[in-house]
C-alpha cells in the first residue's frame, strides 16, 4: 500500500524522521514537500542531518499570506495526490502545510492520518489553532500524543479513530540525541554548558504585533550577553523593518538558524530556554531544561501543569524575571510516552487500511 507524507516546515520534518523509517518497513512511502520553509538552514539541512529520504515531490510554494500560501499548497498537493493515488495521507502538527494536505486528502476521499492530533490552546487568534481544529475534524486516524489531547477531542465530539499513541517527538529525539553529541556547536559559539540562555522567536502573534515584539526584544536586551538567539529569517526581516536589529545584536549573541542536531545540543546544555515554539517547549521538557514560554497560552499544557514550563506572555518584566529565576520544583511525570509512537501509528494505519480493503481474494 502507498502512503503520502506531506511536510513543509521544520516541525514536520522532525516528526517525519522516525515515522518515515517505520512506514517504509511496511508501506511504499511518497514524500511531498510543499516548500513552506525554503531557506537552507530551515529546510535542506534537516533532511541532510536526520537522514530523511529525498522528497519525491517538491512543490516550491514558498512564503505568502496564510490564505494565499494555503490555497497554493492545496492546489499543488491535490495534483500530486491525483497522480500518485495513495491509500493514505499523513500530515503532521498544525502548520499551513498540515491544513492544505488534510483538505486535499479529505476532498479526494483518501484516508487521512493526523500525527499530533487533539492539541488545543483555546486561542483562535493563533492560525495554528485554526489549523489543528480543522484537520482533526476531517481526519480518519487521529494520533494523540497525550491523554489531554484525547480528552480535548472527546469534548468536541470526536471519538472514532482517536488513539493515544505517545509523541513521535520522543522517537525523533531518541533517534537523534546520540548523533547530536558529535556536534561542536558549543565550541564554535564559545559557550559553556548551563552558562547561557537559549531563545527562539517566530510566531506571528509575537512578530506581527509591534507592541509585543518590542516588549520581548526589550527583555532580551535586559537579559544581555548570556542570551543566545538563533534568529528565524522572518523574525530578522521584521526586526530590521522596525529598526531593532542592530541594537539587539549589540546586546546579545544573535546567530543564524542552526540544524536540528546543533539545536538539540544548544537546548540540552542551556540553563533555560525562552521560546514561542510549541516544538521547542516540548523538546525542553523532554531534555529536562526549564522553559519560559513567550505566549499567553500554550497547546502543551502538560509541560506547564508538570511545573517545567511557565507562561511569561510578552511582558518585558515577566520575561526577565522568569528567564533569570524560574526553577522547576518537582519531578516530571513523563507524559509524552516511551518513544514507540511511530510503530503504534504504523500498526494502526496497517490495520485500518487492511480492513477497508477487505479480505484478500
N, C-alpha and C positions, 0 to 999 in steps of 0.2 A: 504494500500500500504506500501511497505517496503522501507526504506531508509538506506543506509550505510554511516555513518560519518567516514571519515578517518583522524586520527590525529597521532601525534608522537612527538611533541615538544611543549614547554611551550606556545608559541603564539597560537598554535592550540587549546590547552586545554582551554585557557581563552575565546577564541571566541566560542568554543563549548558549554560552560556552559549555556548561555542564550538561544542559538538556540536549544539545546537538549530539554530543557523544553518546548519550543514552538512546536518542532517537535512531541514530544510524546503525545501532545493533539490530533493529527490527523493522525499520522503515526506510524508504527512499526519501531523503530529505532534500528539498529545494529551498535555498535561502534567498529571500527577496529583501534587498537593501534599498530603502526609499531615498537615502541621501539627505535625511533631515539634518544630520551633522555631516558637514562636508570639509571641515578643517582636519588636516592630518592628525594633529595631536588629539582631536576629539573622536577620530574615526579609525583610520587605517592602522594606527599603532595598536589598537585593541585587538584587531584581527591578527596582527603580526605576533604580539606578545602572548596572547592566550591560546593561540592555535585554532581559532575558529576557521572552518573551511571558507574558501573564497566564495563570495556571493554568486549565485547563478544569474541573478538579475540585479543590476544597479540602476535605479530609476532616476538618480540625479536631480531630485526635486529642489533641494536647497532651502534657503530661508524664505520668509514671507509672512504676511499676516496669518492668524490662525485659520481663518476661513479659506483663504487662497491656498495656503500650504496643504491643508487637509483635503480640499477639493481636488487639487492636482494629484496628490497621492492616491486618492480614491480612484480616480480615472485610470491612472497608470497601473495600480495594483489589480484592478478589475481586468485589464487587458492581459496581464500575466496569468491570473488565475483561469481565465477563459482558455488560454493557450495550454497551461500545464494540467488543468483539471485535477487538482489534488483531492484526496479523500478527506483531508482536514487542513485547517489553517490554524497556526499557533501565533498568538500575539502576547506581548509582554508589558505589564505595568500600565502606564497612564499617559503616554506621550501622544502627540498628534498622529504619529505612525500607527500606534496601537488602535486608535479610533478608526483611521482610514482602512486599515487591514480588516478590522472587525466588520465594518459596514460593507466592504466589498464581499467578504465571505458570506455574510448573512443574506445579502440580496441575491447571491448566486446559490443559496441553499446548500452551502458547504459547511460541514461540521466545524464549529468554532471552539477553540480552546483558549481560555484566558488564564495565563500564568500570572499570579499575584492578584487574584480576584478578591473582592469584598472589602478593600481598603476604603475608609471614609474619614475625611477631615471635617465634614459637615460645613464646609465653607464653599459655597457655589461661586464665589468670586474667583476661585482658583480654576483656571482652564483644565488642570489635571483632574480636578474633582468631577467636572462635567464628563470628561473622557471616561473616567472609571465607571461612573453610573451607567452611561450609555452602553459601554462594552459589556458590562456584567449582565445587562438586561437582554442582550441578544446572543449570549454565549450558551453553548451546549454543555461544555465541561468547564467548571469553574474551580481552579486550583487555588485554594486559600492557604496563605502562609501561617495563619494563626487562628485560634478559636474565636477571637474577637471578630475576625473577618467573616467567619461562618455566621456568627450572630448578627452582624450587620446585614448580611444578605437575607437572613430569615425575617428580619424586621421589615424588609422591602418586599416580602412575599416570594423570594427566590429560594427554593428548597431542592428542586430537581437538578441533578447534575452537579451539586455542590459537594466538594471533598476537602477535608483537612489533610493537606499533603506535606506541610512544612514548607520552608522557604528555600527556593533554589539559590538564593544568595549565599546561604551556608555552604551549599555544594560548591559554588563558584570559589568561595574563599578557601575552602579546603583544597580545592584543585590548584589554586594559585599561590597560597601562602608560602609553601616551601620554595617555589621558584622565585618569589619576590624577595627572599632573603639574599639573593645574589645581587640585588640592586645596590648600587653605590650612591643613591641619590642624597643620602645624608652627607657623605663625604664631598660630593660635588657642590652642595649648597652650604658646606661648612656648618652643619647643625649637629648638636649633641642630643642624644635621646632624652626626652622628658624636660628639655630646656627651651622648648618653643611651643607656640600655639598655632594650630593649623586652621585656616579659614577658607571656605568656598562660598560663592555668592553668584546666583544666576537666575533665580525665579523672577518671573515678570512682576509679581506682586511687590517685589523689592526694587528691581532695576528700573521698572517703568514708572514708579511713583517717586518723584523727585524728593519729596519730603522724607520718605522712608530711607531712600538711598543716602541722602545727606546725613541722617542720623547714624546709619550703620557705618558709613565711611568715617564719620567723626569718632565713633567708638574705636574703629581700627586704629586711627591716628593716636587716640589716647592710650591704647594698649602699647603701641610703639614697636620697637625693633625686635621684640620677641615673637611678633606675628609673621607667619609665612602664608602668602596668599597666591595660590595658583589661579590666575585670573582668566575666566571664561572670555572668549573673543567678543561676545555680545556685550558682556559687562564692561570690557575695556572700551568699546566704542561709546557706550553710554557715559562712562566716566570722562572720556575725552571731550564729548559734546558738552558736558556740564562744567568743564574746566577743573575737574578734581584729580585728574590723572597724575600730573607732575607732583603736586603737593603730597599725594598719597605715597608715591614712590620714594619721597624723601624721608618718610617716617617708618615704613615697614618694608619687609622683603617681598616684593612683588615678582612672581615668576610666571613663565608661560605654563599652560596646562601640561600635565605630565601623563604618562601612560598609566595603565591600571596597576602594574606591578610596583612602579615608583610610588603611586598614590597609596597603595596598601602599606608600604614601608613608612611613608610620611604619617599616615594615620596611626599605625601601630606604635610609633615612637613619640607621638605628640603628647604633651601634658594635658591638653584639652583640645577639642575640636569645635569650631564655630561654623555653622552651615545653615543653608535653607534648602538643602537637598534631602529628599526622602531616602535615597540610597545611602548617602554618607551618614545619616543618622543611624541607620541600621548597621552599617559597617562599623561605626564607632562602638555601638552596643556589643556586637559580636567580638570585637577586639578588646572590649573592656576599657574603653577610653571615655572619660566624661565628655558629654556633648551638650553644647549650648545652641539651641535652635533659633534662628533669626526669623521666626514666624510667630503668629498669634495662635495658630492651631497646627496640628500635625495628624497625618494619617497613621503614623506609627505610635499610637497611644500607649502601647505596651512598654515602650522604652521610657516613657515619662512615668507611667504607673510603677515601673520597677525601680525608679529613682536614679537612672543613669542618664537621663536627658531632661533638660529644663527648657521651657519656652520663654525666651527673653524678648520676643517681639522685635520691634525696630526702635526701641528706646535706647538712646545712647548710654544713659546711666545704667540701665538694666543690663545691657550687653557687657559693659566694662565690669560691673560688679560680679556677674556670673563668670565671665571669662577669667577673672583673677582669683575667684574664691569658691567656685562650685566644686564640691566633692561628694560623690555618692556615699551613702551611709549604710547601705545594706547589700547583700549578695544578690546576684542575678538569678532569675528563675528559668532561663534558657527557653524562652517562649517560641523560638523560631525553628525548632526541630533538630534532627540529628544528622543532617547532611545527606539524607536519602530521598529528597523530594523529587529529583529528576527521574529516578527509577519508578517511583509511585505514579508520577504523571504519565509516563510511557505505558505502564501497566493499565491505567485507566483508559488511555486512548486505544490501546490494542483491544481491550475488552469491549469498549463502546462501538468501535468501528466494525469489529467482527460480528457483533450482534445485529448491526444494521445491514450487513451484507447477507446474513442468513447462513444456513448450513452449506457446506461445500457440496457440490453435485458430482 
